[in-house]
Amino acid sequence: MSLCRSEIARVIDHTQVHAYAALDDIRELCNEAVEHGFASVSINAVWTSYCAKRLRGTGVRVNPTVGFPLGATTPHVKLEEAQEAVHNGADELDMVINVGALRSGYAEFVEREIAAVVKAARDVPVKVILETSYLSAEQKVAVCEMSVRCGAAFVKTATGFGLGGATVEDVRLMRSVVGSNAGIKAAGGIRTYGQVRDLIEAGATRIGTSAGIAILADAREPSGETDAASNEAAAE
């Protein structure tokens, strides 16, 4: 599979979720997303209103987080976060499951929480973050199944703050479970064009990364040449 820049840009959630991100960082994130045609900006929820106003009419979606990055808040807090984010202009939501509850055997609790957030989000698509590096294969399958049952729009690999990020194996497993019933967002440690290509081939339909601009620089031009190849040809 070979993907051109515009094809890659359209599936990237351009991400800045560090605690130290200041207004200038978020303004730059928005500007870059518009310039490069990224799918969305993925941000901490406090920036939702600002991004919604700045990106209005651009086609770039606003994608705040819920329960981020640990997933260890109560369901009530996640519901409030989701409702407030929607009120403030969110186009999509990324929600972290309660990983500890799942690993403790409380799968029904986790499913109820997912269902409640999806309902609270109304028509705004919800991406359910598994944090795959902490889960067994059986647990990953279970969260994918419950996410589909609850009407989530996507399942997502990781926050980028866990022990590991997106892997081809996890994306393949997730796709085998959700089929065509949900999208898959691969996120966590994605830095190169090769990773993006492999993850999309495995079934990912969205890529969460803070390295989107560098990834686009490695992608081929519509003619089929990468920047490196074009520069080499020009020098000969």
Backbone bond lengths (Angstrom), bond angles and torsions (degrees), N, CA, C in turn:
res aa  C-N    CA-C-N  psi(-1)  N-CA   C-N-CA  omega(-1)  CA-C   N-CA-C  phi
1 M - - - 1.472 - - 1.521 109.64 -
2 S 1.325 115.44 134.49 1.458 121.07 176.58 1.522 108.08 -128.57
3 L 1.315 116.29 126.34 1.455 121.34 -174.96 1.526 110.16 -118.29
4 C 1.318 116.93 135.25 1.460 120.18 177.48 1.525 109.68 -84.13
5 R 1.307 115.15 172.24 1.466 120.55 -174.13 1.525 112.95 -58.55
6 S 1.311 116.80 -46.31 1.463 119.17 -176.35 1.523 111.30 -64.92
7 E 1.324 117.27 -35.46 1.466 121.06 178.53 1.526 110.69 -65.30
8 I 1.323 116.16 -41.40 1.459 120.37 179.20 1.524 110.56 -69.40
9 A 1.326 116.38 -45.77 1.465 120.30 -177.48 1.519 111.50 -55.81
10 R 1.323 116.58 -39.07 1.462 120.75 -175.68 1.531 113.58 -67.38
11 V 1.332 118.32 -12.87 1.466 119.62 179.27 1.530 112.56 -112.09
12 I 1.318 118.00 5.89 1.466 120.93 -177.27 1.523 111.15 -95.15
13 D 1.335 114.97 128.21 1.462 122.02 166.65 1.526 106.09 -92.15
14 H 1.316 116.37 106.10 1.471 123.47 -175.75 1.528 107.74 -74.02
15 T 1.328 117.36 118.23 1.458 121.42 -159.83 1.525 113.84 -115.20
16 Q 1.333 115.45 133.84 1.457 122.62 169.29 1.530 107.33 -145.73
17 V 1.331 115.21 97.84 1.468 120.05 -176.06 1.528 112.17 -125.08
18 H 1.331 116.71 19.68 1.461 119.30 177.31 1.522 110.51 -75.47
19 A 1.319 115.74 148.69 1.465 120.77 -179.13 1.523 111.79 -63.50
20 Y 1.333 116.93 -28.70 1.461 120.34 -176.64 1.523 113.67 -83.83
21 A 1.325 118.17 -2.21 1.465 120.63 -178.70 1.526 109.83 -59.51
22 A 1.330 115.39 125.22 1.460 122.08 179.13 1.524 109.59 -104.63
23 L 1.332 115.76 175.88 1.459 120.26 -177.63 1.520 111.72 -56.04
24 D 1.317 117.45 -41.09 1.465 119.98 179.45 1.527 111.42 -60.83
25 D 1.338 117.19 -36.67 1.469 121.04 179.05 1.528 110.66 -66.91
26 I 1.325 116.53 -40.44 1.461 120.15 -179.07 1.526 110.48 -71.78
27 R 1.327 116.60 -38.32 1.473 119.76 176.45 1.532 109.99 -61.14
28 E 1.321 116.31 -43.88 1.464 120.09 178.42 1.522 111.31 -64.19
29 L 1.325 116.86 -40.01 1.465 121.37 178.16 1.519 110.40 -57.99
30 C 1.325 116.46 -46.82 1.464 121.06 179.89 1.523 111.14 -63.15
31 N 1.312 116.51 -45.10 1.470 120.52 -179.63 1.521 110.94 -61.14
32 E 1.325 116.34 -42.62 1.464 120.44 179.52 1.525 111.17 -65.53
33 A 1.317 116.24 -39.85 1.466 119.70 -179.51 1.523 111.04 -62.57
34 V 1.318 116.69 -40.86 1.467 120.52 177.91 1.521 110.31 -67.83
35 E 1.314 116.77 -46.69 1.468 121.28 -177.58 1.521 112.38 -58.72
36 H 1.322 116.36 -41.34 1.471 120.41 -173.43 1.530 113.18 -98.08
37 G 1.325 117.93 -6.45 1.453 119.93 178.00 1.512 114.55 74.98
38 F 1.342 116.97 34.70 1.455 120.40 178.53 1.533 111.11 -69.54
39 A 1.329 115.24 157.93 1.470 120.32 -178.03 1.520 111.43 -65.07
40 S 1.328 116.27 -43.44 1.464 119.52 -175.42 1.519 110.15 -157.65
41 V 1.326 115.02 170.70 1.458 121.40 162.91 1.518 106.66 -105.93
42 S 1.331 116.18 130.43 1.459 121.98 178.72 1.519 107.50 -105.86
43 I 1.327 116.49 121.01 1.456 122.14 -166.45 1.522 110.84 -140.87
44 N 1.330 115.55 164.05 1.452 119.34 166.63 1.527 108.52 -70.41
45 A 1.327 116.11 148.52 1.468 121.35 -167.51 1.519 114.13 -61.65
46 V 1.324 117.57 -23.95 1.458 120.35 -178.12 1.530 112.61 -61.31
47 W 1.336 116.95 -21.73 1.460 121.53 -177.48 1.527 112.58 -96.23
48 T 1.311 118.58 6.91 1.460 120.85 -173.15 1.524 112.60 -60.39
49 S 1.299 117.28 -51.11 1.473 119.91 -177.77 1.521 111.45 -60.65
50 Y 1.323 116.19 -44.65 1.472 120.13 -179.42 1.524 110.34 -59.10
51 C 1.335 116.74 -48.80 1.467 120.52 -177.41 1.526 111.23 -66.17
52 A 1.327 116.40 -38.59 1.468 119.66 -179.94 1.524 110.75 -61.36
53 K 1.317 116.97 -41.09 1.461 120.51 178.87 1.524 111.28 -70.17
54 R 1.314 116.29 -42.86 1.463 120.14 -176.46 1.527 112.36 -69.93
55 L 1.321 116.66 -31.02 1.469 120.34 -174.47 1.533 113.32 -100.84
56 R 1.312 117.42 2.77 1.457 120.32 -178.90 1.538 110.42 -56.64
57 G 1.317 115.93 128.73 1.455 121.20 177.38 1.518 115.56 82.25
58 T 1.337 117.95 1.14 1.470 120.51 -177.29 1.522 112.69 -92.76
59 G 1.340 117.43 -18.16 1.462 120.75 -174.15 1.511 113.84 88.59
60 V 1.339 118.19 -8.23 1.464 121.79 176.84 1.526 108.30 -85.46
61 R 1.330 116.87 126.47 1.451 121.33 -177.56 1.535 111.50 -82.74
62 V 1.329 114.98 157.35 1.464 122.34 178.85 1.524 107.88 -106.41
63 N 1.330 116.47 121.32 1.460 122.83 -168.76 1.533 111.28 -127.05
64 P 1.345 117.43 79.11 1.464 119.48 177.55 1.524 112.24 -78.38
65 T 1.329 114.07 167.85 1.460 121.59 -177.19 1.517 111.29 -104.38
66 V 1.332 115.30 156.43 1.465 123.34 178.36 1.529 107.98 -130.43
67 G 1.344 116.46 130.58 1.459 119.91 -179.95 1.508 112.93 65.86
68 F 1.303 116.35 28.48 1.468 121.92 -170.36 1.523 110.42 -95.95
69 P 1.360 118.40 142.91 1.467 127.23 -2.91 1.531 114.64 -98.22
70 L 1.332 118.18 -0.65 1.459 119.70 -171.04 1.519 114.54 -92.90
71 G 1.325 117.22 -26.24 1.455 119.95 -176.94 1.509 113.97 74.52
72 A 1.331 117.37 10.06 1.460 121.14 -169.92 1.521 113.40 -99.33
73 T 1.329 118.01 11.92 1.464 119.67 173.12 1.535 109.77 -79.33
74 T 1.319 115.69 167.91 1.464 119.48 -179.59 1.527 110.56 -75.70
75 P 1.329 117.59 159.19 1.473 119.88 177.26 1.523 112.47 -55.75
76 H 1.327 117.23 -37.84 1.464 120.09 179.92 1.525 110.99 -60.02
77 V 1.320 116.26 -43.08 1.473 120.11 179.81 1.525 110.43 -64.75
78 K 1.322 117.42 -41.72 1.469 119.90 178.89 1.527 111.43 -64.21
79 L 1.330 116.39 -38.96 1.469 119.83 177.28 1.526 110.31 -61.88
80 E 1.331 116.51 -45.42 1.462 120.46 179.68 1.524 110.85 -62.69
81 E 1.328 116.44 -42.30 1.466 120.40 177.92 1.526 111.09 -59.94
82 A 1.332 115.17 -46.46 1.464 119.72 -177.84 1.525 110.92 -63.38
83 Q 1.322 116.79 -46.49 1.460 120.38 -178.81 1.524 111.57 -63.70
84 E 1.326 116.82 -41.92 1.457 120.00 179.96 1.530 110.98 -66.50
85 A 1.330 116.54 -41.12 1.459 120.03 179.30 1.523 111.32 -62.16
86 V 1.324 116.68 -42.09 1.462 120.25 177.42 1.531 110.23 -63.50
87 H 1.307 116.12 -44.43 1.466 120.98 178.03 1.530 111.12 -59.31
88 N 1.328 116.67 -35.35 1.470 121.31 -176.81 1.525 113.99 -85.57
89 G 1.347 116.97 0.47 1.451 119.06 173.32 1.513 117.03 112.73
90 A 1.326 117.93 14.98 1.467 120.41 178.77 1.522 110.94 -64.03
91 D 1.323 116.31 138.21 1.461 122.64 174.16 1.518 111.78 -98.77
92 E 1.329 116.80 -23.68 1.463 124.41 178.20 1.523 107.30 -149.47
93 L 1.330 116.92 159.22 1.459 121.85 177.21 1.521 110.08 -131.25
94 D 1.329 116.80 139.52 1.468 122.55 171.53 1.528 108.05 -109.31
95 M 1.334 117.34 115.36 1.461 121.51 -176.45 1.524 111.16 -113.62
96 V 1.331 116.82 130.03 1.463 121.92 176.74 1.525 108.87 -87.36
97 I 1.322 116.37 128.86 1.464 119.52 176.40 1.527 110.06 -70.13
98 N 1.314 116.57 165.47 1.459 121.72 172.21 1.531 107.59 -80.27
99 V 1.314 114.50 92.39 1.469 120.60 -174.84 1.523 111.00 -62.26
100 G 1.329 116.33 -41.99 1.459 119.94 -179.20 1.519 112.40 -62.55
101 A 1.336 116.06 -38.60 1.464 119.11 178.36 1.525 110.66 -64.30
102 L 1.329 116.10 -43.27 1.463 119.49 179.44 1.526 110.97 -61.85
103 R 1.331 116.80 -45.07 1.465 121.08 -178.21 1.529 111.64 -70.12
104 S 1.328 116.41 -16.05 1.475 120.71 177.15 1.525 111.82 -89.14
105 G 1.336 116.57 -2.46 1.457 120.11 179.12 1.511 114.72 96.32
106 Y 1.359 117.64 8.58 1.460 120.81 -177.42 1.525 111.24 -97.02
107 A 1.319 115.50 59.53 1.467 120.44 -177.41 1.527 111.59 -63.12
108 E 1.320 117.52 -37.49 1.471 120.22 -179.42 1.525 110.90 -63.76
109 F 1.326 117.06 -37.54 1.464 121.31 176.50 1.523 110.05 -60.28
110 V 1.328 116.38 -45.84 1.459 121.07 -179.13 1.523 110.66 -63.65
111 E 1.318 116.74 -42.37 1.469 119.35 179.46 1.521 111.50 -64.48
112 R 1.316 117.31 -41.60 1.470 119.52 177.88 1.523 110.91 -62.04
113 E 1.315 116.36 -38.28 1.464 120.79 179.52 1.527 110.91 -65.45
114 I 1.321 116.97 -44.78 1.467 120.48 177.38 1.524 110.16 -59.96
115 A 1.323 116.30 -46.80 1.469 120.64 -178.87 1.521 111.31 -60.40
116 A 1.333 116.52 -40.03 1.456 120.38 -178.74 1.523 111.73 -67.12
117 V 1.331 117.31 -40.36 1.467 120.77 179.30 1.527 110.45 -68.40
118 V 1.329 117.15 -41.83 1.466 120.34 177.37 1.522 110.00 -59.58
119 K 1.323 116.55 -43.38 1.463 120.23 179.07 1.529 110.87 -65.13
120 A 1.327 116.91 -42.23 1.464 121.06 -179.13 1.522 111.73 -65.21
121 A 1.325 115.86 -31.28 1.467 120.26 -179.10 1.518 112.52 -75.22
122 R 1.328 116.73 -11.81 1.462 122.65 -179.92 1.536 110.04 58.73
123 D 1.316 118.53 -117.71 1.466 120.74 -176.82 1.526 113.10 -90.93
124 V 1.320 117.88 3.95 1.466 121.06 -179.81 1.529 108.88 -83.89
125 P 1.328 118.13 123.70 1.466 120.81 -177.40 1.530 112.38 -61.82
126 V 1.324 115.65 139.19 1.459 122.34 179.46 1.521 109.59 -111.45
127 K 1.336 115.88 131.92 1.461 122.35 173.35 1.524 107.51 -105.28
128 V 1.313 116.83 122.95 1.462 122.53 -176.71 1.529 109.11 -94.13
129 I 1.336 115.77 117.32 1.468 120.87 -178.04 1.524 109.81 -89.52
130 L 1.344 115.56 121.27 1.466 120.89 -178.04 1.515 113.13 -81.72
131 E 1.327 118.07 -32.78 1.470 124.67 -166.99 1.536 108.60 56.80
132 T 1.327 113.36 66.53 1.465 122.31 -168.32 1.521 114.83 -59.85
133 S 1.331 118.19 -27.28 1.463 119.66 -176.23 1.524 112.82 -65.69
134 Y 1.330 117.05 -15.63 1.462 120.99 -179.91 1.530 112.79 -99.71
135 L 1.328 117.37 -3.78 1.460 120.26 -170.15 1.524 112.60 -113.04
136 S 1.321 115.51 151.07 1.463 121.15 170.71 1.517 109.16 -78.00
137 A 1.317 116.81 167.22 1.468 120.71 177.57 1.514 110.34 -58.65
138 E 1.327 116.99 -40.97 1.464 120.55 -179.53 1.531 111.34 -63.77
139 Q 1.316 116.33 -38.68 1.460 120.13 178.86 1.529 111.46 -69.08
140 K 1.322 116.89 -37.86 1.464 120.30 176.64 1.532 110.47 -62.16
141 V 1.320 115.59 -44.03 1.467 120.25 178.18 1.522 109.95 -61.32
142 A 1.326 116.93 -44.01 1.462 120.99 -177.43 1.530 111.19 -61.56
143 V 1.347 117.70 -43.11 1.465 119.81 -178.83 1.530 110.37 -68.26
144 C 1.316 117.19 -38.18 1.465 119.63 176.82 1.520 110.86 -61.82
145 E 1.318 116.34 -43.88 1.469 119.95 -179.85 1.515 110.98 -63.89
146 M 1.332 117.41 -44.97 1.463 119.07 -178.08 1.531 111.04 -69.42
147 S 1.329 118.02 -32.06 1.465 121.05 177.97 1.520 110.76 -63.67
148 V 1.319 116.57 -41.93 1.469 120.77 177.21 1.524 110.26 -64.56
149 R 1.324 116.53 -44.90 1.472 120.07 179.62 1.528 111.59 -59.99
150 C 1.327 116.32 -34.38 1.463 121.04 -176.58 1.521 113.28 -85.03
151 G 1.329 117.44 -6.21 1.451 120.06 178.19 1.515 115.16 86.53
152 A 1.327 117.94 18.58 1.465 120.49 175.65 1.526 109.46 -65.09
153 A 1.322 115.90 147.00 1.464 120.58 -177.58 1.524 112.40 -82.11
154 F 1.338 116.27 -31.01 1.460 121.73 -177.98 1.528 109.41 -141.11
155 V 1.326 115.01 156.02 1.457 121.43 159.63 1.525 106.63 -112.50
156 K 1.313 115.79 144.80 1.467 121.22 -172.47 1.515 109.32 -128.28
157 T 1.319 116.34 143.47 1.465 120.64 -173.53 1.516 113.95 -68.80
158 A 1.335 117.23 -53.06 1.462 118.85 -166.55 1.517 112.17 -158.02
159 T 1.326 115.07 165.27 1.464 121.60 176.67 1.514 112.40 -86.37
160 G 1.326 117.27 -23.56 1.462 121.24 -170.42 1.515 111.96 92.69
161 F 1.332 117.52 -3.38 1.455 121.99 179.93 1.532 111.92 -111.35
162 G 1.318 117.07 1.47 1.456 120.75 -178.66 1.520 112.21 -90.07
163 L 1.331 116.10 -162.85 1.462 121.17 -178.92 1.524 112.26 -72.39
164 G 1.322 117.31 -24.56 1.459 121.32 -178.89 1.509 110.21 -155.88
165 G 1.324 114.99 171.40 1.454 120.31 -177.82 1.509 112.44 -117.29
166 A 1.322 115.12 -146.56 1.462 121.39 -175.90 1.521 111.27 -71.60
167 T 1.319 115.82 137.91 1.459 121.50 172.78 1.521 108.99 -130.20
168 V 1.310 115.22 152.74 1.457 120.57 177.51 1.525 110.49 -59.77
169 E 1.322 116.45 -40.37 1.463 120.69 -178.40 1.523 111.60 -62.01
170 D 1.331 116.50 -43.14 1.459 119.53 179.37 1.526 111.62 -66.28
171 V 1.327 116.37 -41.43 1.466 119.20 179.74 1.525 110.36 -63.54
172 R 1.320 117.32 -42.11 1.472 120.11 177.51 1.521 110.97 -60.82
173 L 1.329 116.22 -43.48 1.464 119.86 179.24 1.524 110.41 -62.17
174 M 1.313 116.66 -46.83 1.462 121.01 -178.66 1.526 111.22 -62.04
175 R 1.341 116.66 -41.53 1.465 119.87 178.60 1.522 110.71 -64.72
176 S 1.323 116.43 -37.81 1.473 119.15 -179.50 1.522 111.28 -64.20
177 V 1.327 116.82 -25.86 1.463 120.91 -179.30 1.525 111.30 -87.00
178 V 1.324 116.95 -49.29 1.470 119.00 -173.43 1.514 112.67 -82.29
179 G 1.330 118.29 -19.46 1.457 120.76 -179.08 1.510 110.99 57.47
180 S 1.323 116.17 -130.15 1.463 120.74 179.08 1.532 111.67 -97.62
181 N 1.333 116.89 11.87 1.465 121.02 -175.28 1.522 114.12 -86.38
182 A 1.320 117.67 -9.90 1.469 120.99 179.65 1.512 108.97 -157.39
183 G 1.336 115.00 154.34 1.450 120.22 171.77 1.514 110.08 -80.59
184 I 1.315 115.74 167.84 1.461 120.96 176.55 1.524 108.34 -126.67
185 K 1.332 115.52 123.28 1.457 120.55 174.73 1.517 108.44 -102.56
186 A 1.330 115.86 118.30 1.456 121.68 174.98 1.518 107.96 -92.62
187 A 1.322 116.71 127.43 1.459 120.91 -178.74 1.519 109.28 -151.87
188 G 1.319 114.66 153.15 1.453 121.11 179.59 1.511 111.18 107.27
189 G 1.332 116.67 103.09 1.462 121.09 174.66 1.511 115.39 76.65
190 I 1.319 118.82 17.82 1.466 121.46 -178.77 1.523 108.76 -89.65
191 R 1.325 116.23 115.85 1.457 121.16 -172.71 1.527 114.37 -129.69
192 T 1.330 118.32 -12.82 1.459 119.99 -172.33 1.527 112.32 -129.56
193 Y 1.335 114.58 158.04 1.458 121.17 175.43 1.529 110.61 -59.29
194 G 1.334 116.65 -41.46 1.462 120.37 -179.54 1.517 112.45 -59.55
195 Q 1.326 116.55 -41.63 1.471 119.70 176.60 1.523 111.18 -61.59
196 V 1.325 115.83 -45.48 1.466 119.90 -179.62 1.523 110.51 -59.97
197 R 1.318 116.27 -47.29 1.470 120.79 179.98 1.528 110.92 -58.22
198 D 1.332 116.59 -46.90 1.461 120.33 -177.67 1.530 111.72 -66.36
199 L 1.316 116.88 -38.30 1.461 120.31 -179.43 1.521 111.54 -69.64
200 I 1.321 117.15 -37.94 1.466 120.60 176.94 1.526 109.97 -67.27
201 E 1.319 116.74 -41.26 1.460 120.12 176.34 1.528 111.04 -60.11
202 A 1.334 116.86 -33.32 1.466 121.07 -179.14 1.520 112.77 -77.88
203 G 1.353 117.01 -14.20 1.455 119.28 176.79 1.509 116.23 130.42
204 A 1.341 118.53 -0.66 1.456 120.60 179.29 1.527 110.52 -69.68
205 T 1.323 115.93 140.75 1.463 121.12 177.52 1.519 111.87 -116.63
206 R 1.313 117.38 -5.84 1.460 122.60 174.97 1.526 107.55 -146.58
207 I 1.327 116.09 146.29 1.451 122.69 -179.09 1.522 108.64 -123.51
208 G 1.322 117.13 124.22 1.448 121.22 174.83 1.514 110.04 -101.05
209 T 1.326 116.96 121.13 1.458 120.04 -177.31 1.515 111.17 -160.55
210 S 1.324 115.28 151.10 1.465 120.90 172.60 1.520 110.79 -95.83
211 A 1.331 116.80 1.03 1.462 121.78 -176.92 1.521 112.10 -108.47
212 G 1.323 117.17 26.38 1.456 120.56 -174.37 1.518 114.03 -59.76
213 I 1.314 117.79 -39.08 1.469 120.18 -177.50 1.529 110.15 -66.85
214 A 1.330 117.25 -43.66 1.471 120.52 177.19 1.524 111.07 -63.90
215 I 1.321 116.95 -36.83 1.470 120.73 178.70 1.523 110.21 -64.65
216 L 1.324 117.00 -43.02 1.463 119.92 178.25 1.512 111.83 -62.93
217 A 1.320 117.22 -33.98 1.461 120.64 179.60 1.523 111.83 -64.02
218 D 1.333 116.40 -25.92 1.470 121.27 178.88 1.520 113.10 -88.52
219 A 1.331 116.64 -10.97 1.467 120.12 -176.18 1.520 109.95 -79.93
220 R 1.333 115.55 158.69 1.454 120.06 -178.96 1.522 111.04 -76.07
221 E 1.293 115.67 155.81 1.451 122.24 170.99 1.536 108.40 -74.73
222 P 1.322 118.93 165.53 1.471 120.21 177.26 1.524 113.11 -55.32
223 S 1.321 117.60 -26.88 1.459 120.93 179.12 1.518 112.06 -73.11
224 G 1.353 115.85 -15.22 1.459 119.52 -179.96 1.503 112.76 107.30
225 E 1.348 117.77 -4.23 1.450 120.83 -179.25 1.515 110.67 -98.54
226 T 1.323 116.93 141.73 1.453 120.50 170.61 1.506 108.45 -80.81
227 D 1.319 117.21 167.38 1.452 121.14 175.57 1.517 110.84 -57.18
228 A 1.333 116.15 -42.33 1.464 119.95 -178.62 1.513 110.70 -60.81
229 A 1.339 116.86 -43.67 1.463 120.50 179.96 1.523 110.78 -65.74
230 S 1.333 117.08 -40.58 1.445 120.79 -179.92 1.521 111.18 -64.23
231 N 1.335 115.98 -42.31 1.456 119.40 179.98 1.511 111.94 -65.20
232 E 1.327 116.27 -39.04 1.458 120.80 179.79 1.534 110.11 -65.11
233 A 1.334 115.69 -41.86 1.467 119.46 180.00 1.529 110.77 -64.41
234 A 1.337 116.15 -38.41 1.449 120.09 -178.38 1.523 111.52 -68.02
235 A 1.321 116.87 -28.12 1.461 120.87 -175.96 1.518 111.52 -81.67
236 E 1.341 118.25 -16.31 1.461 120.63 -176.27 1.540 112.09 -81.08
